[in-house]
Amino acid sequence: MAETHREGLNPQQLAAVLKTRGPLLVLAGAGTGKTRVVTSRIAELLEQGARPREILAVTFTNQAAREMKERVRAVLRGRDLDGMIISTFHSFGLRLLRERQRASGSDVLEIADAADQMELTTDALRECGLRREVVHPRFARFKISLWKNAAIMPDAALEDADDEESEGAARAFERYEDLLARRRLVDFDDLILKPLHLLDSDPKFRGQMQERFGWILVDEYQDTNACQARILKHLAGEKRNLCVVGDDDQSIYGWRGADAERILAFKKDFPGAQLIALEQNYRSTGAILDAANALILNNTRRQEKRLWSAAGAGTKPQLYRAEDDKDEMDFVASRIQKLLKAGQKFEDLSVLFRANSQCRPLELALRERQIPYQIVGTRSFFDRREVRDLLGYFRLLANPRDDSAFLRVVNTPARGIGRGTVEKASGAAAAAHTGLLDGLRAESANLTGTAREGAREFLALLDSLQATLAERGMGAAFDHLLEQTGYRHHLKMVTEDARELLQRDQVVDDLVEMARGHGMGGLGPFLDSLALGDDDIRKPKDEKPRGVTLLTMHAAKGLEFPVVFLIGLEEGLLPHGRTVVEEEEALEENPGRTSNAIEEERRLFYVGMTRARRTLYLSWAATRCRRGRTDLREPSRFLAEVGDDLVETAEDDRSEPLDSAGAKSWAESIRQRLKGGNA
């Protein structure tokens, strides 16, 4: 293999690529080319004789895993990668569970998606006699997930609970686990927890995995939780060929179990580990990095590094002090309008905020100036009713004991199966220790009238759907389902708004196209791919940008834009008010100690700043209207930490909102650019 994967690497990147034996921590600052290091390192391993099946590379999102695969294929130029695993942690965990199930001949488990998990949590609370006023299902689901991510089981969770609501959630935890087992389901947290239990408890299985994976690479190591870190330690074994790439300064997911301390403790967990810091930034200008460096230096628990750029100094970040929140939004919209008129592309511009509640007034300001926009992180494709309806049929085929799927589809569209029929099916199921579907089959002969006809129709539909799936594949099965159920007509009957009906029809079309693309690949892999993440629903690469990108700072991690606006930089927003309260409580207990929560908020601001390539705008408002009351605001402490000398006051050169004639002309120019003039 030619050494093309080494070409163009800076000295630190090259050192990280060539260090292929033993534990290695690559401390990769924002924009320092960590993905190239990972892909080049895989190429180096293969060149040195590693077999593809001995290499495991894990990351956190489906999109990141896809991009890594594409980069590896590009670097290796067609070399056979058969057996190499490049996936998310959750996909890898599912793979281990599936392999274990096949080896043992046990029943295949299906994945409960987010809505299923909420439904099961609600059922568990109800069975425990806990009302929503005492323990809200969302709180219980959040706590159960936290406990599972920390490998805390129900008994220990009950001991861990320190208030009435947490105690109620812990009581529901055990019942929730029973409901999962009864329905042959696992939730997302189980895709990490159950493989960990296997590796903990089965030395033979653990040895097989250690023998198989000779080299392990981990991207975004700062985002790992305790269970994931333990899995990696098991897999590394005595070989210890573990390379982790991450940045403690970008650890912003503490609320889901990630811990920046994991990077800081890596050399203690793996004695003799080498540390290589990547500090040359290939994204941002020097002025932006100077401001970001000044900010993050205020964190006390971090690995020392200082980003620098060879791209030149550029302009300093622009700081705008608004009189109120309306003034702030109008400034942002006006400046975006000016940039667009100067020829800036839509995809070059983004506005980042701490909380979703900040988005609505921003939308209004952009609409006033006829500026199109797109919001990243809106309702999931798979949370849509029509998607859950159609997938419910296939989930029931894959797992006849999935009572959640049964209840969703048994009378959708309506076929005369009411609550009484379901109760009879439930009684039969309980007597036979089986699922509701088998209960309905057993009870169907005893039904009368429309219920009997509806049950016969429903059961026949499932049988014919199963046959179509086996004979002609996923796409034909979806076509058959839509035709036999009249589902599109059902949508027409239950949707009053014509535009909403068009959207729902389009969603159905998108789902059917996904199924057709799956071909004869089998129902299990199809449902797995959907349950493990909805970022597979992507815009076609040639689709024109829909407008300026609006998103939270958390959602912006991993992205970059030539121009970034960071808004609402005030105490109570960033850092968040909840975090400020936590800090005050921590200081009462231990004066002089900086809270972990405040350091994570500072890292979040740092992540936002380092998304900008050329131009960075910062803004805050002196007053803000909240719940009908005008509050005085203070600028974020983080702005003071950046310092006045590293920012410039933004010039207020906004134009007045356009009159109606000007608005029409501006809107027409926008439409033309969306058609291709600004592609």
HELIX and SHEET records of a PDB file:
HELIX    1   1 GLU A    3  ARG A    6  5                                   4    
HELIX    2   2 PRO A   11  LEU A   18  1                                   8    
HELIX    3   3 LYS A   34  GLU A   47  1                                  14    
HELIX    4   4 PRO A   52  GLU A   54  5                                   3    
HELIX    5   5 ASN A   62  LEU A   76  1                                  15    
HELIX    6   6 PHE A   89  SER A  104  1                                  16    
HELIX    7   7 ALA A  114  GLU A  127  1                                  14    
HELIX    8   8 PRO A  137  ASN A  149  1                                  13    
HELIX    9   9 PRO A  154  ASP A  160  1                                   7    
HELIX   10  10 GLU A  164  ARG A  182  1                                  19    
HELIX   11  11 ASP A  190  SER A  201  1                                  12    
HELIX   12  12 PRO A  203  ARG A  212  1                                  10    
HELIX   13  13 TYR A  221  ASP A  223  5                                   3    
HELIX   14  14 ALA A  226  ALA A  236  1                                  11    
HELIX   15  15 ASP A  248  GLN A  250  5                                   3    
HELIX   16  16 GLY A  254  ARG A  256  5                                   3    
HELIX   17  17 GLU A  261  LEU A  264  1                                   4    
HELIX   18  18 PHE A  266  ASP A  269  1                                   4    
HELIX   19  19 GLY A  286  ILE A  296  1                                  11    
HELIX   20  20 ASP A  325  LYS A  341  1                                  17    
HELIX   21  21 PHE A  346  ASP A  348  5                                   3    
HELIX   22  22 ASN A  356  GLN A  358  5                                   3    
HELIX   23  23 CYS A  359  GLU A  368  1                                  10    
HELIX   24  24 PHE A  381  ASP A  383  5                                   3    
HELIX   25  25 ARG A  385  ALA A  398  1                                  14    
HELIX   26  26 ASP A  403  VAL A  409  1                                   7    
HELIX   27  27 ARG A  419  ALA A  432  1                                  14    
HELIX   28  28 LEU A  436  GLU A  443  1                                   8    
HELIX   29  29 SER A  444  ASN A  446  5                                   3    
HELIX   30  30 GLY A  449  ARG A  472  1                                  24    
HELIX   31  31 MET A  474  THR A  485  1                                  12    
HELIX   32  32 TYR A  487  VAL A  494  1                                   8    
HELIX   33  33 ALA A  498  HIS A  518  1                                  21    
HELIX   34  34 LEU A  523  ALA A  531  1                                   9    
HELIX   35  35 ASP A  534  ASP A  536  5                                   3    
HELIX   36  36 MET A  553  ALA A  556  1                                   4    
HELIX   37  37 GLY A  577  GLU A  589  1                                  13    
HELIX   38  38 ASN A  596  MET A  609  1                                  14    
HELIX   39  39 ARG A  637  VAL A  642  1                                   6    
HELIX   40  40 ASP A  644  LEU A  646  5                                   3    
HELIX   41  41 SER A  660  GLN A  672  1                                  13    
HELIX   42  42 ARG A  673  GLY A  677  3                                   5    
SHEET    1   A 6 ILE A  85  THR A  88  0                                        
SHEET    2   A 6 ILE A  55  THR A  59  1                                        
SHEET    3   A 6 TRP A 215  ASP A 219  1                                        
SHEET    4   A 6 LEU A 242  GLY A 246  1                                        
SHEET    5   A 6 LEU A  24  ALA A  28  1                                        
SHEET    6   A 6 GLN A 274  LEU A 278  1                                        
SHEET    1   B 2 GLU A 110  ILE A 111  0                                        
SHEET    2   B 2 LEU A 185  VAL A 186  1                                        
SHEET    1   C 2 GLN A 280  ASN A 281  0                                        
SHEET    2   C 2 TRP A 308  SER A 309  1                                        
SHEET    1   D 7 TYR A 373  ILE A 375  0                                        
SHEET    2   D 7 VAL A 548  THR A 552  1                                        
SHEET    3   D 7 LEU A 349  PHE A 353  1                                        
SHEET    4   D 7 PHE A 561  LEU A 566  1                                        
SHEET    5   D 7 ALA A 612  ALA A 621  1                                        
SHEET    6   D 7 GLN A 318  ALA A 322  1                                        
SHEET    7   D 7 GLU A 648  THR A 649  1                                        
SHEET    1   E 2 THR A 623  ARG A 626  0                                        
SHEET    2   E 2 ARG A 629  LEU A 632 -1                                        
END                                                                             
